[in-house]
Amino acid sequence: MRWDNSMRLFDEARGLIPWGVQTGSKKPDFLFFGEGPVYVKKAFGSHIMDVDGNEYVDYVMGLGAIILGYNISVQRDAILKTMSDYILTSVSSPLEIEVAKKIVALVPSAEMVRFFKTGAEATSAAIRLVRHIRGRDKILACGYFGWHDWANSGSGIPVCIRELTERFDWKDVGSLEGRLKSDEYAAVIVEPVIDNEPDKETLEYLRKITTLTGTVLIFDEIKTGFRFSPGGAQEYFGVIPDITILGKGIANGMPLSAVAGRRDLMKKMEDLWISTTYGSEALSFASAAATLNMINKTNVEKIWELGKELMDGLKSIIDRSKIDAEVVGFSPMSRIKFAKEEDERTFIRRSMESGILFKRGGYNFISMSHTRDDIQRSLDVAENALKGVE
C-alpha cells in the first residue's frame, strides 16, 4: 500500500500549517507512527478512502465524533435542506430549541442546555460557570478536557492558572472527601469512563461526597454521551452529575458541543458573558437533530454488540499469542494497551497496510454503520498483524 499523494500533500502542508494538520491527534507520526493516509478523498459508512485510492475500515471515526457513520443520508439531507434556507444569520435558529429539547429528553441530568462548537470550549464554559456559582477558583479533575489553559500545564500557561486545577486518578478517589471538606473547590470534573475505570460504586461514592460537601459534579461525556446508552454513561451507571459536557457524537461530525445540567445551575449562566458568533450556525443543529433522532436503545445496543465481538475477538487473539498486551475499555470504545511501544507500532502499521485503521494509543470507536463483516475482517487482519509482533 502506497501513500504518495498523501505524503506529497503533507510535505506542502508543513510549509503552510503548523504541524501540517489542524488536529494534533491526526499528525501522521502520532496516528500511524509515520507515513500513512493523511488525507481523505471519500468517506462512507464505516469506511474511508484516502487520496491514493486506498480503502479502510475505520475505528478512529473522527476521534469519536462519528457515531452514525460517514455520509449518512438522513444527516446529509437534513443539512442540505437547512442550507437551502440559511446557514448563519443575524438572529437565532429554531433548530436550537429542537436540539435542546432532544437533549433534555435523552440525558438524565439535562434540564437546560447551552451550545458551543468544541469540547474544549464547552468545558471551559462549564468551569467558568461553577467558579461563578461557588465563588471558588480551584478545580479537581480526572481525565482529558481539551487544550484550554485551565485544563493544561504546558508552556504558555501562567503558573497562577495551572495551580488552580489539581489532578487525581480514579484509584485515589477515596482521598477526595477530606480535600473537598476544605471548601476550596468549585467543582470536580471527570471523564466517567477512562479505559476500565471507574466502576459504578466509585462513581456513586464520588456523587455522595460531592453532594455532602456542596461541590458541583461535572461529567465530561464528550466520548461516552449517546454511545454508552441514549443518556450516556450517567444513564448506564445510574449516577447523575450536576452538569454534563457533550460533544463529538452529538452532531455526527459537525461542530457542536453543549453544556447541560440542573436548571438552578444553568440559569446562573445568564449572569456571565459567555457568547460566540457561531453559536447559532444552523447546519450543525440540523445535523444534531437528525443524529439524535437515531439515538435509541436498539441502535445503541447494536454498538455494544459489535463492540463486544471486536473486544472478545482481540482478547482471544492476544491470549493465544505471546504478546504483552491487554484489551481495555468498554464495548462501544476500547483499545489494545501494549506494554511496548514498538509492538504497538508494528500492529498499527501492519493493520493499516491491510486496510484497517485502529487508533494508536486511544479508543477504537464502534459506529452504527459498522457491520459484522467489518468486525470479522478486522479480527483476521489483527491476528496477522499481531503475528508480526511475536
N, C-alpha and C positions, 0 to 999 in steps of 0.2 A: 504494500500500500504506500502510495506517494502523496506528498502534500506540497508540491512545488508551488502551486498558486497561493495557498495559504501562507507559506513562508515568504514568498515574494511580497505579498501584501503586508505581512508583518514587518518586514525589513523597511518598507516605505513608511508604515505607521510609526515606527520608532523614531523617525526623524520629525514627526509632526505631533505626536501624542505621548506625553509621559507614560511610561510602562508599555506603550504601544496599544493598550486596550483601556477601556473605561472602568473595568471591574477587576480588582486585584486577583480574585479567585479564578479569573479567566486568562491570566498570563500563561503562555504555553509551558514555561518551566514549572509553574505551580500546578497546573491542571494535568499536564501529560508527562512531566519530567523531561521536557524537551520538545522537539518538533511534533506537530500534530495538526488536527483540523481546527485551526484558529478561527476560521471564518465560515459562516454558514451560507448555503445557497437556497435551501428549502427545508422546511420542517413540516411533518405531517404525523398526527397520532403520537406514537411513542418513538418515532424515528426522526433523524435529521440527516441531511445530505450536505456535505461540505463543498467548497468552491472547486475542489478537484474531482467531484463526482462520486466520492466515497460515501456509502450509506451506513448508518449506525443505529442500533437500538440504544436509546439514551436513558440513563438513570440519573444523570446530573439534573436534568429537567429544569434548566434555567435557574440552577441553585435552589430548587424547590418552589419556584414561582409558578410552575406549570402543574396544575392538579387535574384538569380535564384531559389534557393532551394538547398537541400543537395543531393550529389551524383548524379548530373545531367549528363546524358550520353554524351552530346556534350562536356562538360567540361572534364569529365573523359577521353574520347577518345583523346582529344587534348593533355592532359598531358601525357598519355601513349605513344602516337605517338612520342612526343618530347623526352621522356625519353629513347625510344629505340635508339635514336641517340646520345644524350648528355644531361647533366644537367647543369654543370658549367665547363668551360674550360678556357684556358689561353687567349682567345680572346673573342670578343663580339658576341652576337647572333643577327641575322637579325630580330628576333621577336621584339626586342626593337624598331626598326623602324616601324614595322607594328602596334604595340600598340600605339606608339606616333602619328602616322597618324590618328588612330581611335579617339584618344582623341581630337586632333586638329579639326577633323570633327564634333565632338559632342559638345564640350564645347566652348561657345562663346568667353571667354577670352583667350583661349589657342592658342598661335602661336608657342611656343616651350615648350618642356617638359623634365624634369629630373626625373628619377625614384629612389625610395628608398624602404625600406622594411616596415616601420611602419609609422603611422600618426605622432607620436612624432618626429621621425627623419625628416620627410618632413617639419613639421612646423619649426623645429629648423634650417633647411637649408634655408628656406624662410626668417626667421628673420635675419640670418647672411647676406644673400644677400641684404636685404633692408638697413641694417646698413651700409654695404659697399657702396651702391649706394648713400644714403643720407648723409653719414658722420655724422650720429647722432645715439645715443645709445638707447634712450627711445622709448618704445612701448606702445600704448594704446590698451587694449584688452578687449573683451567681449565674454565669452564662456570658454569652456574647451579645452585645446590644448595638453594634454599629460603630461608626468611625468618629462620632462627635466627641467633643472634649470631655464631657462628664464621664464617658464610658471607657476612656483610654488613658494610657500613661506614657505615651511616646514623646518624642521630640516635638517642640512647638506648642505644647500644652503647659500653661503656667502651673507651677508646683502647687499653688494655693487651690487650683481646681482639682488636680489629681488627688489631693489629700481628702477631698470631700466624699470620694467613693471608695468604700472598703470592700474587698473581695472575700468571699468564703466559698468552701467546697461543700457539696451535699453531705459528705461524711462528717463535717463539722457543725451541722445544723443544731446539734444539741447544745452548743455553746452560745447560741444566739439569744436565748432568753435573758441571760444576765446582761448582755450588751444592750438589748432593747429596753430593759428597765432603767437604763441610764437616761432615757428620754432625750437622747441626742439625735435620733434618726428620724427622717421624714418618711422613709419607706424602705421596704425590702422588695427588690425586683429580681425575679428568677425566670430562667427558662424551665418550665415544668418537666421537661424531658431533656436529659443530656446522656446520650448512649443508653445504658441500662438504669440510670438513676433519675429521680429517686423512686421509692415505692410509695404506695398510697398512704401508708402510715406516716412516712416522713412529711409528705405534703399536708396531711391532717395536723401533725404537730406544728408545722410552720403556720398554718392557718390559726391554730389555737393560740400560739404565743403572740402573733401579731394582733389578734383581736384583744387579748388580755392587756397588751401594752399600748393599745390605741395606735398602732403603726399601720400605715397603708400597705397592703399586699398587692403587688403587681405581677401578673403573669405575662411574660412575653411569649405569645402564641403565634409568632410570625411563621414558624415552621410547622407547629402542631395544629394550628387553627384549621378547622374544617376537614382535617386529614385523620385525626385520631377518632373523631366522631363528628357528626354535624356541628356539635357545640364545642369541639376542640378537646384538648387534654383535660380541661376542667370538668367537662361532662363525662369523659371517660373515667377519670379518677373520682369524680363526685366531690371535688374540693373547689370551692368558688372563691376567686380573688375579689378584691375591691375594684380593680382596674385591669383591663386586658388590652394588650397591644396585638393588632392583627396586621397582616401584610401578605406578601408572596402570593399564595393561592387565592386570595380574596378576589382577584380580578383576572386570574389565569394568564399572567404575564404582562398585563397593562399596569402602569404605575399608579398604585393606590395602596394606602395603608390607613389604619384607623386606631384611635384611642376610644375604648368603650368602657363603661362602668356604671357604678351606682349613680343615681340621679343627683343625690345631695353633693357628691364629689364633682361630678361633671359640670354641674351648674356653676361651680366656682371658676371654671374656665372663662366665664363671662367677665370676671374681674381682671383678666390678663389680656395683653395684646399678643395673641398667637394667631397669625394670619399669613396667607400665602396667595400670590396672584393666581396660581394654577389650581387652587382648591376647588374650583367649580368646573374644571375641564371635564367635558361630558362623555367622551369616548371611554374613559376608564370606568365611569359609573355605568355606562351601558354594558360594558364587558362584565363588571361585577354583578349586575343584576342577572345577566344570562348565566354566569358561573354559579351564583348562589342558588339559582333555580335547579341546578343539577346536584346540589349538595343534599343528599338524603341518605337514609340508613342503608338502602340497597347498594348504592354506588360506593359508599364508604366501606361497606363490608367486602365489596369486590377488591378494593385496595388492600384490605387486611389479608384476604385470602391469597392473592397473588404475591403479596409481600412475604407471607409465611412460607409459600412454596420456594421463593428465592432464598430466604434465610435458612430454611431447613436443608435445601439443596447445597448451599455453600458450606453449612456446618458439616454435612456428611462428607463432602469432598475434602475439607480440611482434616476431619477425623481420620480419613483414610491415608492422608499424606504425613510427611514428617515436618511440616511447616509449623513454625512458632507463630500462630495467629489465632484469632477468635472472631466470631461474628457477634457484634454488639448492636443494641438498639431495639426498636420495636418494628413490627411488620411493615408499617407504612414508610418508615425511614430507618434504614440500618446501614452498617458498614462493616468491612473487614478491618480489624485492628491488627496490624502486623507488628511484630517485635522489632524487625529490622527494616529500615527504610529501603534498602536495596531489594529486599523481597517484594515490597510494595511496588517499587519502580518496575521490576520485571513483570509483575502481574498486571499493572495498569497498562503498560505499553503492549504486552502481548495480547491483552484483551482488545485494546483499541485497534491493533493491527488486524484483528479478526472481526471487527465491526461491532464491538460492544464498548460503550462509554460508561465505565464505572468512575466514581468520584474519588480522587486522591484525597486522603485524609479527612473525608467528610461523608455525609449521608448519601446513600442511593435512594432516590425517591420513586415510589410507585405512583403512576397516574391512572386515571380511569380508562386511558387508551391502551395501556399495556395488556398483552394477551398471554395466554398460557404458552403459545408458540414462542413469544419473546422470552419468557422465563426459561423454557427448556433450551432454547438456542443459547441463551446467556450462560446457563449452567454447563452446557457442553464446552463452550469457549472457556469458561472459568476453570474447568477441570484441566484442559490442555494448558492453559496459562500457568496454573499452579504447578504443573509438572515441570515447567521451566524454572521454577523456584527451587525445587528439591535438589 
